[in-house]
Structures are given as structure tokens and as C-alpha cells.
Amino acid sequence: MPFLAPVLMYLGQSELAGVIYRIYSFFCHQLPQRSFFLFGTKPMYTLAEIQAAWKPTTDPLVLRQFIGNPIIGWKVAWSDRMVSFYTSIWVFTALRWFWSPALSKHPNLMSLLFLAPMAVDGFSHLVSDLSGIDQGFRANNLWLVVLTDNALPPWFYAGDALGSFNSWMRLFTGLLAGWGIAGLLVRCLRIYRIYKD
């Protein structure tokens, strides 16, 4: 459904797309520099590119209102982390259902541990953003520059663009969390199936 919003925008159905964006705004920050775009020239844009295409602001409440335009495309109604997380739940649930036909002996808490990396990454972004969007310690990741002895290109360390450290962490931790939730779902479905029979 979040992918339907940019499709509707592309087809000129902005009112219906607006309803979808508003509904999903309760579940995601929808910051455009951390979101995928469809029907544009790139799948993601930097904060500077968003500001050039719309408004020169770093206010997250204003930034999240930007849904795109015909030139750069239309924003998916979920951020990249939520796309990774919510999409992977369905994929991993199907894989785990067929991969492990027996009821897992792992306790439910083991599956919840897969949520921890996403919580740490998301919380560190939140704390960093308190200094201002594109201003906090996650904006430049100087700690990572020191840790890796500046061995990687500058674009990897700074910002939220696709391919940057921040982007990889949002995608990877979303996948890990999706794997954990899928484990819980499969376990619950198998228990339900046992009791039902």
C-alpha cells in the first residue's frame, strides 16, 4: 500500500494518494532524504537535493510534507527502514514457514533480539537529529571515520543517501528486525495450528 501512493501521484490521483500518505504518516517519519522515490531520476535523494527541489529547510515537520514532484519522482509512503522492515516480515515469514516445518525450539525472546539493532540504530538517529537534521553525530559519522581510519570514500560516511553507512544500517537493521518478527509469527501460526487440530 505505501508503494501505491507514488503510483497514484504519477497517475494524477493526488487526493487518493494524499490519504495514503496521511495514514502512513502515523507509522513513519516519512523524511524524504531517508525515503525511496519512484518515477524519478534516482531512487533516493540527499537532503541538499530535496531542499533544492522544494524548500531550504531542515525542520523535520516541514520536510516530511514533501512527497515529490514530476521531475524527481514521488516518495514512497514509508522511509527506507520501514520498507526494509515491513516488506521483509512477509518475505521472511513465507521463507521460515517452508524452511523449518517443525515448531521452533528457540524461545520467543530470541526472535525479539533481532529487533535490538534497529532500536539502537533508530534511537541513535533520533538523538542525533535532536541537534538538527544533518547536524548531529550521525550526519557525518566521525566516529566511523576514526574507526575505519578514513579508508572509505567521504560519501559513505556522511548523510543519508543510498549507499551511505546510514542508509545501509537502516536497510540492514530493518531486515534483521523483519527476520525476528517473522520468527515470532511463524511460531504463533504453528502453535495455533497445533491447538486448532
Secondary structure as GFF3:
##gff-version 3
##sequence-region A 1 197
A	DSSP	alpha_helix	4	10	.	.	.	ID=ss1
A	DSSP	alpha_helix	14	24	.	.	.	ID=ss2
A	DSSP	three_ten_helix	32	34	.	.	.	ID=ss3
A	DSSP	beta_strand	35	38	.	.	.	ID=ss4
A	DSSP	alpha_helix	47	53	.	.	.	ID=ss5
A	DSSP	alpha_helix	60	63	.	.	.	ID=ss6
A	DSSP	beta_strand	68	69	.	.	.	ID=ss7
A	DSSP	beta_strand	73	79	.	.	.	ID=ss8
A	DSSP	alpha_helix	80	99	.	.	.	ID=ss9
A	DSSP	alpha_helix	108	113	.	.	.	ID=ss10
A	DSSP	alpha_helix	116	129	.	.	.	ID=ss11
A	DSSP	alpha_helix	137	140	.	.	.	ID=ss12
A	DSSP	alpha_helix	142	147	.	.	.	ID=ss13
A	DSSP	alpha_helix	154	157	.	.	.	ID=ss14
A	DSSP	alpha_helix	165	196	.	.	.	ID=ss15
###
